Amino acid sequence: MFSRELKKGSTELLVLSLLLARPRHGYEIGKLIEARSGGKLTFRIASLYPMLRRLEGRGLIQGRWVEKPGEMRRRFYRLTAEGRRFLRKERALWREFIAVVSRVAGVERA
């Protein structure tokens, strides 16, 4: 429903926000984004994994392989302290961005 470019700019914020609550694996992250957006935001699961690796490389999240009997091995990601600081700043920037765009586009009341 939304353009690829619009989603591209928000994916990190969405993923980090979901990891704030608890560690999650990539498939769960993708399905949660879809469910919480009422199906309006969908991501190919395979496209999330390179982004998760980038976030891990930047020290914002940390991954750990988990094996359970009878289940596939999964990599669970958790937010690091640096990731929490980054998320706090990103949320503030998004709030400001949304407010400015709303004012300019005439979406909010004066």
C-alpha positions in Angstrom: 0.0 0.0 0.0 2.8 2.5 0.9 5.7 3.1 -1.5 8.9 1.3 -1.1 10.8 4.6 -0.5 8.5 5.6 2.3 8.8 2.2 4.0 12.6 2.2 3.5 13.0 5.2 5.7 11.0 3.8 8.5 12.1 0.1 8.7 14.9 0.6 11.2 12.6 2.5 13.5 10.0 -0.2 13.3 12.4 -3.1 13.9 14.2 -1.4 16.8 10.8 -0.5 18.4 9.7 -4.1 18.3 13.0 -5.3 19.8 12.5 -2.9 22.7 10.0 -5.2 24.3 12.0 -8.4 24.0 14.3 -10.4 21.7 12.7 -11.6 18.4 13.7 -13.4 15.3 13.4 -12.0 11.8 10.3 -13.8 10.7 8.5 -12.7 13.9 9.5 -9.1 13.3 8.2 -9.1 9.8 4.9 -10.7 10.8 4.4 -8.3 13.7 4.9 -5.3 11.5 2.3 -6.6 9.1 -0.1 -7.5 11.9 0.2 -4.2 13.9 -0.2 -2.2 10.7 -3.4 -4.0 9.8 -1.6 -5.4 6.7 -0.7 -2.0 5.3 3.0 -2.5 5.9 4.4 -5.7 4.5 8.0 -6.6 4.0 9.5 -9.6 2.3 11.1 -11.5 5.1 14.2 -12.0 3.1 14.7 -8.2 2.8 14.7 -7.8 6.6 17.7 -10.1 7.2 20.3 -7.8 5.4 18.9 -4.9 7.4 19.2 -6.9 10.7 22.9 -7.7 9.8 23.5 -4.0 9.2 22.0 -3.0 12.5 24.0 -5.7 14.2 27.2 -4.4 12.5 26.5 -0.9 13.8 26.1 -2.3 17.4 22.4 -1.4 17.7 21.3 -5.0 18.1 22.9 -8.3 19.0 22.0 -11.6 17.5 22.2 -15.1 19.1 21.4 -18.4 17.5 18.9 -20.5 19.5 18.2 -24.2 18.8 15.2 -26.0 20.3 14.4 -29.6 19.8 12.1 -30.2 16.9 12.4 -26.6 15.6 14.6 -24.9 13.1 17.6 -23.0 14.4 16.7 -19.3 14.7 18.7 -16.1 15.3 17.1 -13.9 17.9 18.0 -10.3 18.1 17.9 -8.0 21.1 18.4 -4.3 21.4 21.8 -3.2 22.9 22.3 -0.1 25.1 23.5 1.8 22.0 20.4 0.6 20.2 18.1 2.0 23.0 19.9 5.4 22.8 19.6 5.4 19.0 15.9 4.4 19.1 15.2 7.2 21.6 16.7 9.8 19.2 15.0 8.3 16.2 11.6 8.4 17.8 12.1 12.1 18.7 13.2 12.8 15.1 10.2 11.0 13.7 7.8 12.9 16.0 9.3 16.2 14.8 9.3 15.1 11.1 5.6 14.0 11.3 4.6 17.2 12.9 6.4 19.3 10.3 5.1 17.4 7.3 1.6 17.5 8.8 1.8 21.3 9.2 3.2 21.8 5.7 0.7 19.5 4.1 -2.2 20.9 6.0 -3.0 17.7 7.7 -3.1 19.1 11.2 -5.3 21.8 12.4 -3.7 25.2 13.2 
